[in-house]
């Protein structure tokens, strides 16, 4: 690939007047020549849609995998984590808004997939996480990195809002090993008013990710008075149980005032505890409390209640799950220890 130029984008079709229609996310932006779509990184250059942020991360760190948060994928490991700018949603409460609403990609330095994988291996990280901003808008970069990472045993992780078309999901997700999907609320009204989006495409994307063999965990940021109704939380947990499986980890995270939502209080600990109780009663096996120091961050056996993995914030402090993936009582526990899962469906050819 000629890395001196922007990467030609997938999921695009020509439109009238020199425009290009993007089919990556449900917005279906109809982009004039010389302009970018809603996400700010997919641009119409002379009638061709390109990914202007290919190989240009704005943030690059080595993080604990628990920070994503992923509690059931390679617990206790680190993940080479990167993000650029832009997003396919516009959440008023975004807690990473300097990147998600940013417009400027980094300069001429290109971080190729080969360099990314080499960095991950240098730091002893068994996975690469596309995070901080919305990773699906970087689909081509993710796919190109997966092609290099998989033969070297490096897993590909997305921390995503799940706002992607089914067409694009069916191309991207088979090349992804694990994902934490932000389910902002179980309400289309919330998505429309607070995120400038819709709920159904996110639910569809979750189903597609699970069908593709991705290890899926779900996070809901609880905002007092907006998405904390017990009936909605119960409905969300029941949907996850019925469509993704009862062993799908669900994280309820505490909100703090940020960006365009400075008028809401922080989430009280009791709100997180109530949400966790509701989800467990709805039949989910693994429900966690996040952004707080809490016993709700430990992994417990869903059968006997014995603790299996203890955490302090993003650090695993004790892990007594047996090598066979079972509790001492014999209960199998859904923990992924392999970066690139051997039990998943075969991946289709890289679309290139």
RODO-2510 file (C-alpha; in nm, 4 decimals, decimal comma):
residues 352
     n   res          X          Y          Z
     1     x     0,0000     0,0000     0,0000
     2     x     0,1211     0,3522    -0,0777
     3     x     0,1080     0,5080     0,2702
     4     x     0,1871     0,8524     0,1327
     5     x    -0,1773     0,8840     0,0305
     6     x    -0,5079     0,8527     0,2114
     7     x    -0,6542     0,5023     0,2111
     8     x    -0,9397     0,4551    -0,0397
     9     x    -1,2458     0,3710     0,1651
    10     x    -1,4752     0,0727     0,1482
    11     x    -1,8536     0,0987     0,1867
    12     x    -1,8946     0,3813    -0,0669
    13     x    -2,0860     0,4466    -0,3864
    14     x    -2,0887     0,7393    -0,6319
    15     x    -2,3783     0,9842    -0,6139
    16     x    -2,5010     1,2679    -0,8338
    17     x    -2,3000     1,5857    -0,8773
    18     x    -1,9640     1,4390    -0,7860
    19     x    -2,0850     1,3390    -0,4425
    20     x    -2,0040     1,0100    -0,2698
    21     x    -2,2429     0,8220    -0,0433
    22     x    -2,0847     0,6508     0,2570
    23     x    -2,2480     0,3242     0,3642
    24     x    -2,0381     0,2595     0,6748
    25     x    -2,2765     0,3934     0,9398
    26     x    -2,6545     0,4376     0,9400
    27     x    -2,6236     0,8103     0,8597
    28     x    -2,5436     0,7342     0,4951
    29     x    -2,3678     1,0681     0,4456
    30     x    -2,3958     1,2074     0,0919
    31     x    -2,0606     1,3883     0,0786
    32     x    -1,9791     1,6704    -0,1660
    33     x    -1,6368     1,6905    -0,3303
    34     x    -1,3743     1,8307    -0,0949
    35     x    -1,5870     1,7726     0,2153
    36     x    -1,5990     1,5168     0,4952
    37     x    -1,8885     1,3174     0,6347
    38     x    -2,0332     1,3558     0,9836
    39     x    -1,7433     1,1591     1,1318
    40     x    -1,4901     1,4093     0,9892
    41     x    -1,2393     1,1434     0,8754
    42     x    -1,4095     0,9985     0,5680
    43     x    -1,3661     1,2518     0,2882
    44     x    -1,4633     1,2952    -0,0748
    45     x    -1,1409     1,3571    -0,2679
    46     x    -1,2135     1,4044    -0,6369
    47     x    -1,5134     1,1729    -0,6297
    48     x    -1,3397     0,9002    -0,4258
    49     x    -1,4168     0,8373    -0,0605
    50     x    -1,0967     0,8117     0,1414
    51     x    -1,0090     0,7487     0,5058
    52     x    -0,8016     1,0560     0,5901
    53     x    -0,7084     0,9221     0,9354
    54     x    -0,5477     0,5976     0,8114
    55     x    -0,2302     0,5387     1,0135
    56     x    -0,2559     0,8724     1,1947
    57     x    -0,3433     0,8054     1,5603
    58     x    -0,3827     1,1099     1,7829
    59     x    -0,3566     0,9071     2,1046
    60     x    -0,1407     0,6016     2,1698
    61     x    -0,0978     0,4288     2,5070
    62     x    -0,0431     0,0897     2,6679
    63     x    -0,3512     0,0321     2,8855
    64     x    -0,4769    -0,2472     3,1079
    65     x    -0,7364    -0,4417     2,9113
    66     x    -0,9708    -0,3857     3,2083
    67     x    -0,9771    -0,0136     3,1203
    68     x    -1,1680    -0,0790     2,7948
    69     x    -1,3525    -0,2248     2,9969
    70     x    -1,3039    -0,5907     2,9053
    71     x    -1,3121    -0,8186     3,2100
    72     x    -1,3535    -1,1540     3,0348
    73     x    -1,0938    -1,1167     2,7580
    74     x    -0,7282    -1,1713     2,8556
    75     x    -0,7766    -1,0510     3,2159
    76     x    -0,4680    -0,8936     3,3685
    77     x    -0,3050    -0,8211     3,0300
    78     x    -0,2206    -0,4924     2,8620
    79     x    -0,3429    -0,3694     2,5250
    80     x    -0,1721    -0,1301     2,2865
    81     x    -0,4469     0,1305     2,2586
    82     x    -0,4930     0,3995     1,9969
    83     x    -0,7446     0,6468     1,8674
    84     x    -0,7746     0,9256     1,6154
    85     x    -1,0427     1,1936     1,5927
    86     x    -1,4068     1,1816     1,4946
    87     x    -1,7189     0,9821     1,5757
    88     x    -2,0406     0,8653     1,4128
    89     x    -2,2517     0,9866     1,7069
    90     x    -2,2677     1,3218     1,8877
    91     x    -2,3285     1,2314     2,2517
    92     x    -2,3892     1,5354     2,4705
    93     x    -2,2249     1,3539     2,7622
    94     x    -1,9137     1,2361     2,5763
    95     x    -1,6272     1,1863     2,8203
    96     x    -1,3650     1,1809     2,5458
    97     x    -1,5002     1,4701     2,3428
    98     x    -1,1666     1,6358     2,2655
    99     x    -1,0993     1,3405     2,0338
   100     x    -1,4499     1,2422     1,9256
   101     x    -1,5362     1,5971     1,8192
   102     x    -1,1845     1,6761     1,6961
   103     x    -1,1146     1,7557     1,3332
   104     x    -0,7389     1,7490     1,2901
   105     x    -0,5574     1,4218     1,2337
   106     x    -0,1880     1,3994     1,3218
   107     x     0,0819     1,5108     1,0795
   108     x     0,2838     1,3235     0,8219
   109     x     0,4029     1,0423     1,0493
   110     x     0,2272     0,7218     0,9442
   111     x     0,1897     0,4388     1,1929
   112     x     0,1478     0,1401     0,9631
   113     x    -0,0137    -0,1861     1,0760
   114     x     0,3316    -0,3451     1,0738
   115     x     0,4606    -0,0797     1,3148
   116     x     0,1514    -0,1133     1,5354
   117     x     0,1966    -0,4878     1,5668
   118     x     0,5691    -0,4463     1,6352
   119     x     0,4895    -0,1961     1,9111
   120     x     0,2368    -0,4314     2,0689
   121     x     0,4900    -0,7143     2,0687
   122     x     0,7627    -0,4841     2,2080
   123     x     0,5407    -0,3899     2,5019
   124     x     0,4266    -0,7467     2,5629
   125     x     0,0656    -0,6611     2,4781
   126     x    -0,1300    -0,9543     2,3313
   127     x    -0,3916    -0,7234     2,1769
   128     x    -0,4342    -0,3931     1,9936
   129     x    -0,7344    -0,1835     2,0949
   130     x    -0,8958     0,0757     1,8707
   131     x    -1,0492     0,3038     2,1303
   132     x    -1,0729     0,6622     2,2684
   133     x    -1,2780     0,7761     1,9669
   134     x    -1,5117     0,5649     1,7520
   135     x    -1,3079     0,2867     1,5850
   136     x    -1,5580     0,1739     1,3222
   137     x    -1,5037     0,4982     1,1283
   138     x    -1,1468     0,3622     1,0864
   139     x    -1,2710     0,0325     0,9457
   140     x    -1,0088     0,0101     0,6718
   141     x    -0,7243     0,0737     0,9190
   142     x    -0,8670    -0,1894     1,1534
   143     x    -0,8920    -0,4423     0,8703
   144     x    -0,5398    -0,3709     0,7480
   145     x    -0,4046    -0,4098     1,1030
   146     x    -0,5956    -0,7333     1,1607
   147     x    -0,4368    -0,8819     0,8495
   148     x    -0,0909    -0,8269     1,0016
   149     x    -0,1794    -0,8981     1,3654
   150     x    -0,3601    -1,2309     1,3399
   151     x    -0,0649    -1,4395     1,2074
   152     x     0,1415    -1,3041     1,4988
   153     x    -0,1167    -1,4016     1,7583
   154     x    -0,2178    -1,0423     1,8384
   155     x    -0,5884    -0,9883     1,9021
   156     x    -0,7926    -0,6990     1,7614
   157     x    -1,0188    -0,5131     2,0058
   158     x    -1,2827    -0,2459     1,9392
   159     x    -1,4285    -0,0125     2,2000
   160     x    -1,7219     0,1035     1,9952
   161     x    -2,0622     0,2696     1,9943
   162     x    -2,1848    -0,0021     1,7567
   163     x    -2,3235     0,2553     1,5131
   164     x    -2,2513     0,0676     1,1935
   165     x    -2,4586    -0,0735     0,9087
   166     x    -2,5169    -0,4446     0,8914
   167     x    -2,3385    -0,4473     0,5561
   168     x    -2,0216    -0,3009     0,7089
   169     x    -2,0520    -0,5058     1,0275
   170     x    -2,0526    -0,8281     0,8272
   171     x    -1,7226    -0,7266     0,6684
   172     x    -1,5509    -0,5806     0,9765
   173     x    -1,6539    -0,7980     1,2713
   174     x    -1,5179    -1,1312     1,1451
   175     x    -1,1718    -0,9714     1,1718
   176     x    -1,2256    -0,8548     1,5323
   177     x    -1,1513    -1,0711     1,8373
   178     x    -1,3183    -0,8746     2,1168
   179     x    -1,5380    -0,5684     2,1496
   180     x    -1,6884    -0,3598     2,4217
   181     x    -2,0007    -0,1986     2,2788
   182     x    -2,1489     0,1122     2,4408
   183     x    -2,5217     0,0639     2,4688
   184     x    -2,6038     0,4218     2,5651
   185     x    -2,9566     0,3438     2,6825
   186     x    -3,2383     0,1075     2,5987
   187     x    -3,4426     0,3904     2,4517
   188     x    -3,4642     0,5270     2,0998
   189     x    -3,5722     0,8633     2,2427
   190     x    -3,2485     0,8805     2,4430
   191     x    -3,0437     0,8048     2,1321
   192     x    -3,2235     1,0698     1,9281
   193     x    -3,2095     1,3463     2,1898
   194     x    -2,8740     1,2799     2,3550
   195     x    -2,6657     1,1156     2,0793
   196     x    -2,8151     1,2227     1,7438
   197     x    -2,8610     0,8577     1,6569
   198     x    -3,0969     0,5636     1,6841
   199     x    -3,1095     0,2529     1,9021
   200     x    -3,2000    -0,0204     1,6510
   201     x    -2,8743    -0,0119     1,4484
   202     x    -2,6759    -0,0637     1,7702
   203     x    -2,8838    -0,3661     1,8662
   204     x    -2,8418    -0,5021     1,5127
   205     x    -2,4649    -0,4507     1,5363
   206     x    -2,4492    -0,6394     1,8665
   207     x    -2,6260    -0,9350     1,7073
   208     x    -2,3888    -0,9229     1,4076
   209     x    -2,0831    -0,9118     1,6343
   210     x    -2,1972    -1,2146     1,8293
   211     x    -2,2830    -1,4009     1,5073
   212     x    -1,9305    -1,3306     1,3767
   213     x    -1,7753    -1,4925     1,6836
   214     x    -1,6550    -1,1714     1,8482
   215     x    -1,6167    -1,1826     2,2273
   216     x    -1,8709    -0,9131     2,3238
   217     x    -1,9051    -0,7123     2,6431
   218     x    -2,1543    -0,4270     2,6857
   219     x    -2,1221    -0,0998     2,8761
   220     x    -2,3965     0,1439     2,9762
   221     x    -2,2952     0,4759     3,1289
   222     x    -2,5652     0,5534     3,3842
   223     x    -2,6684     0,9197     3,3796
   224     x    -2,8946     1,0158     3,6728
   225     x    -3,2484     1,0903     3,5587
   226     x    -3,1879     1,0031     3,1927
   227     x    -3,1256     0,6294     3,1526
   228     x    -3,1528     0,4887     3,5049
   229     x    -3,5162     0,3775     3,5062
   230     x    -3,5310     0,0262     3,6539
   231     x    -3,7814    -0,0959     3,3937
   232     x    -3,5529     0,0138     3,1073
   233     x    -3,2505    -0,1468     3,2736
   234     x    -3,4444    -0,4688     3,3192
   235     x    -3,5501    -0,4628     2,9533
   236     x    -3,1897    -0,4020     2,8448
   237     x    -3,0597    -0,6919     3,0517
   238     x    -3,3342    -0,9213     2,9229
   239     x    -3,2543    -0,8250     2,5624
   240     x    -2,8843    -0,9008     2,6177
   241     x    -2,9747    -1,2343     2,7793
   242     x    -3,2040    -1,3347     2,4939
   243     x    -3,0002    -1,2074     2,1957
   244     x    -2,6369    -1,2283     2,3090
   245     x    -2,6465    -1,4860     2,5868
   246     x    -2,6671    -1,4830     2,9656
   247     x    -2,2878    -1,5067     2,9946
   248     x    -2,2368    -1,1699     2,8168
   249     x    -2,0675    -0,9318     3,0640
   250     x    -2,2565    -0,6068     3,1250
   251     x    -2,0796    -0,3049     3,2778
   252     x    -2,2707    -0,0210     3,4419
   253     x    -2,0375     0,2791     3,4623
   254     x    -2,0649     0,5969     3,6676
   255     x    -2,1180     0,9262     3,4855
   256     x    -1,9368     1,2496     3,5660
   257     x    -2,0395     1,5890     3,4241
   258     x    -1,8598     1,6631     3,0978
   259     x    -1,8837     1,8275     2,7542
   260     x    -2,2416     1,9490     2,6990
   261     x    -2,3902     1,7807     3,0039
   262     x    -2,2517     1,9723     3,2978
   263     x    -2,5937     2,0065     3,4615
   264     x    -2,6234     1,6435     3,5766
   265     x    -2,4807     1,5111     3,9038
   266     x    -2,2338     1,2257     3,9261
   267     x    -2,3873     0,8807     3,9422
   268     x    -2,4379     0,7775     4,3062
   269     x    -2,2922     0,4370     4,4031
   270     x    -2,6387     0,3164     4,5028
   271     x    -2,7611     0,3702     4,1444
   272     x    -2,4901     0,1368     4,0163
   273     x    -2,5728    -0,1222     4,2830
   274     x    -2,9423    -0,1114     4,1977
   275     x    -2,8731    -0,1462     3,8248
   276     x    -2,6453    -0,4424     3,8908
   277     x    -2,9089    -0,6102     4,1059
   278     x    -3,1769    -0,5566     3,8405
   279     x    -2,9576    -0,7057     3,5642
   280     x    -2,8599    -1,0075     3,7722
   281     x    -3,2240    -1,0701     3,8598
   282     x    -3,3038    -1,0531     3,4870
   283     x    -3,0755    -1,3514     3,4332
   284     x    -2,7343    -1,2119     3,3353
   285     x    -2,4454    -1,3989     3,4969
   286     x    -2,1778    -1,1293     3,5004
   287     x    -2,2676    -0,7681     3,5819
   288     x    -2,0101    -0,5104     3,6881
   289     x    -1,9903    -0,1610     3,8349
   290     x    -1,7385     0,0735     3,6715
   291     x    -1,5683     0,4092     3,7301
   292     x    -1,5917     0,3473     4,1057
   293     x    -1,4010     0,1441     4,3625
   294     x    -1,6474    -0,1346     4,4351
   295     x    -1,6891    -0,5021     4,5081
   296     x    -1,9006    -0,4921     4,1915
   297     x    -1,5773    -0,5082     3,9892
   298     x    -1,4966    -0,8678     4,0906
   299     x    -1,5840    -1,1745     3,8845
   300     x    -1,7957    -1,4180     4,0853
   301     x    -1,8979    -1,7705     4,0028
   302     x    -2,2606    -1,7516     3,8855
   303     x    -2,3290    -2,0892     4,0472
   304     x    -2,1721    -2,0844     4,3943
   305     x    -2,0919    -1,7114     4,4325
   306     x    -1,7230    -1,7719     4,5042
   307     x    -1,4951    -1,4922     4,3862
   308     x    -1,2742    -1,5918     4,0930
   309     x    -1,1037    -1,2694     3,9819
   310     x    -1,0580    -0,9734     4,2161
   311     x    -0,9874    -0,6254     4,0805
   312     x    -0,8848    -0,2888     4,2191
   313     x    -0,9885    -0,0304     3,9612
   314     x    -0,8173    -0,1545     3,6414
   315     x    -0,5774    -0,3962     3,8088
   316     x    -0,6308    -0,7693     3,8580
   317     x    -0,5060    -0,8380     4,2112
   318     x    -0,5993    -1,2074     4,2313
   319     x    -0,7078    -1,4724     3,9822
   320     x    -0,8023    -1,8165     4,1050
   321     x    -0,9987    -1,9416     3,8080
   322     x    -0,8782    -2,2899     3,7212
   323     x    -0,6742    -2,3531     3,4037
   324     x    -0,9708    -2,5440     3,2635
   325     x    -1,1835    -2,2280     3,2856
   326     x    -1,3965    -2,3649     3,5671
   327     x    -1,4706    -2,2638     3,9220
   328     x    -1,3773    -2,5112     4,1959
   329     x    -1,7475    -2,6030     4,2077
   330     x    -1,7269    -2,7183     3,8444
   331     x    -1,9114    -2,4242     3,6875
   332     x    -1,7634    -2,3194     3,3481
   333     x    -1,6844    -1,9469     3,3378
   334     x    -1,6833    -1,7435     3,0167
   335     x    -1,3257    -1,6101     3,0252
   336     x    -1,1217    -1,5836     2,7017
   337     x    -0,7506    -1,6567     2,7533
   338     x    -0,6481    -1,6748     2,3841
   339     x    -0,5907    -1,3376     2,2059
   340     x    -0,6997    -1,4823     1,8712
   341     x    -0,9782    -1,7249     1,9417
   342     x    -0,9510    -2,0674     1,7871
   343     x    -1,3203    -2,1474     1,8341
   344     x    -1,4603    -1,8675     1,6201
   345     x    -1,5876    -1,8779     1,2651
   346     x    -1,3420    -1,8701     0,9773
   347     x    -1,2589    -1,5200     0,8659
   348     x    -1,3424    -1,4172     0,5098
   349     x    -1,0665    -1,2835     0,2847
   350     x    -0,9473    -0,9341     0,3678
   351     x    -1,1550    -0,7005     0,1468
   352     x    -0,8534    -0,4869     0,0571
***
